[in-house]
């Protein structure tokens, strides 16, 4: 199984290199999405941005409205980037050209994926706000957030590759995790190593070069333009591996 995962890594590196211009171009919305998200009440960790639950109650109506608007734009750009990368990879992996139809498909799939991510976010936010009052958001809340993230992990692939909608895409994502559980575990371990290495490098840079918060934002930029796109490529290769003719 490890050998097969290494093979999928090889496929991912090859696919990423072959489509690096398109993938990099479609990853640019991450650079817009994450700075928008940085204006929300949050903190930066492991090259990602996380909401500060405790600050929500102190927000004014105007601040809350701005946060909601920024969140919608950020999530929409994020959804577009993820879907676009998967459309490019689907065309390359199935030996077809990126047609006008495929480009039009990006718009439809983006809104499907956006709805799934929005519902997952709302569910996680509601659960964490409730658990915050109980003092359990660091433990139970973290488990709930992780579970929701795992449930939609391959939703974009299900939408783009198998043209699935809504809960069917989430169901396919969960089903794939159970059927490819070892690949899922190896993927999570690989992703964790990349994110920790990225954070460690820029933390060292922060203390050694005196860059302050700029080092954390650089970590977010590297995560946005390099790590996240490559992990999405790897997820697509894992998803496509269920088709024996494409192994």
N, C-alpha and C positions, 0 to 999 in steps of 0.2 A: 504493500500500500504506500509506503514511504517512497519507493522507487517510482510508482505511478504519479505521486504528488510532485516529485522532482521533475518528472516528464511534463506535467502541467505547468510547472514553473518555467521550464524551457519553452513551451508553447507560448506562455505569457510574455516572456522576454522577447521572443521572436515577433509576436503580434504587436507588442508595444513599439518595438523598433521599426517595424514595417509601417505602422500607422502613426508614428510619433508626431508628425505635423498636424494631422487632424485631431488626434487625442489632446495635444497641447492646446490647440485652438479652442476645442470644446471644453477644456479645463479652465479657461480664463474666467468664465462666470464665477468660479469658486473664489477668485480674487476680489470680486465684487460682493459676493454673498457673505464671505467671512468678515470683511471690514464693516459691513452693515450690522452683522451680528455682534461685532465688538462694541457697538454703541448701546447694546442692551445690558441690563444688570447681570453680569456674568463673570466668569474667571477663565483663564487660559491654562490648559494642562494637556500634556502629551500631544501638542500640536493641534488641539481641538478647543472648542469653546463650549462652556457649560453654564446653564442658567443658575443664578443665585436665587433659590426659592424664597429665602428669608426676606429679600428686598422687595418682593411683590406688593406687600401690604402698604408700604410707604410711598408708592407711586401716586402721582396726581393723575387726573383724567387725561390731561394733555400728554403727559409722559407715557401713559398706558397706550394711548392712541398711536403715538409715534412708534412705540415698541411693536405693536401689532402690525403696523404698516411695514416696518423694517423687516419683521419676521416673515411676512407674506412674500415680500420681494426676495429675501434671502432663500427661502424654501423653494420658490419657483425657479430661481436661477440654479440652485443646487439640483433640483429635479431635472431641469433641462440638460445640465452637464452630464449627469449620470446616464440619462436615456440616450443622449447623443453618442456617448462613448460606446454604449452597448450596440447601437445601430451600426456604427462603424465596424465593430468587432464581428457582429453577425454577418455582415457582408463579406468581410475578409475570411472568416473561418469557413463559410459555406461556399467560398470561391465564386462569389457574385460581385458585381460592381455596385457602387453606391448610386442608385437611380434616383430620379425625381420623386418617385413614389416613396422611397425610403426616407428621403429628406422630409417629405410631407408627414410621414408617419411619426417623426420626432415630436411634432406638435401634439398629436393625439395621445401618444404614449406619455408625454410629459405631464399632461393634466391627469391621466390615470394614476401615474406614480405620485404626483403631488397630493392627490386626494388620500392615497394610502398613507403617505408620510405625515400628512396633516392630522389624520385621525389617530395615528400612532402617537404623535406628539401630544395631542390633546389628552389621550388616555394616560400617558406617562405623567403629564403635568398635573392632571386632576388627582392621580394617585399620590404623587409626591407632595402636593399641597395638603392633602388629607393626612398623609403620614408625617408631614412636618409638624402638624399640631400634636401628634402623638410622640414625637421625638424619634421616629423610626425611619426617616427618609435616608439616613446614611446606610442603613442595613437593608430593610425590606424594600425601601424605595429604590435603592440601587439594583436590587434583584429584579424588581418589576421593570425598571428602565432597560436593563440588560435583556430580559425576556422579550420585551416588545421590539428591541433592536434586532435580536436574533430572528424573530418571527418574520420580519420584513427584509431580512438580509439579501435574499435572492428574488425579491418581488420585482425589481427592475428587469432582471433577466427573464422572468416568467412573462412579463408584459411585452417586452420587445421580441423575444425569440418565439414564444408560443402564443402571442397575441391574446393573453388572458386579461381578465378584468377584475377589479375589486378584490373581494374575498377569495375568489378563485386563484388569483395571483399569490395572495398571502398563503393560501392552502398549499399551493405548489411549492412555495418557498420552504414552508415547514416540512412538507413531504420530502423534499430534496435533502434537507438536513438529516432526517432520519435515515434515508437510503444511502447518503454519502457521509455518514457521521464521522468517519475517520478523516476524510478530506476536510470536513468542517472544522474538526479539532486542530488539524495541522494548519489550516488557513488562519484560525484565530491565534494560534501560537506564532505563526510567521508574522501576522499583522502586529501582534503585541511587541515582537522583537523590533520591527521597523519603527514603531511609534516610540518605544522606550529609547532606542538608539538616537532617534531624531531629537527627542526631548533632552537626553543626556548631553548630546553634542552642543546644543544651543544653551543649556544651562552652564556648561563649562565655558562657552564663549561669553555668556553673560557675566560670569565672575572674573574671567581672565582678561577680557577686552573692555569691561566696564560699559557694556551696551545697554544695561538696564532692561526695560520692557521691550526695547527694539529686538532683543534676542528672541523673546517669546513670540513676537509677531513674525520674525523670520522663520521660526519653527512652524507657525501656521501657514506661511507662504510655501515652504517646502512640502508640507503635508498636502496643501491644496494642489500644487502643480506637479508633484512627483509621486508621493506615496499613495494618496487616495486614487488617482487615475490608474496606477499600476495595480493596486489591490482590486479595483473594479475589473481590470483586464483578467486578473487571476480568478475572480468570482465567475466571470463569463466562461472561462475555460473549464472550470469545475462544473458549471451548469451544462455546458455542451458535452461534457464527458459522458453524460447519461445516454447520449446517442452513440451507440457502438460504432457506427460507420464513421464517426468523426473523431474517434480516439486516436 
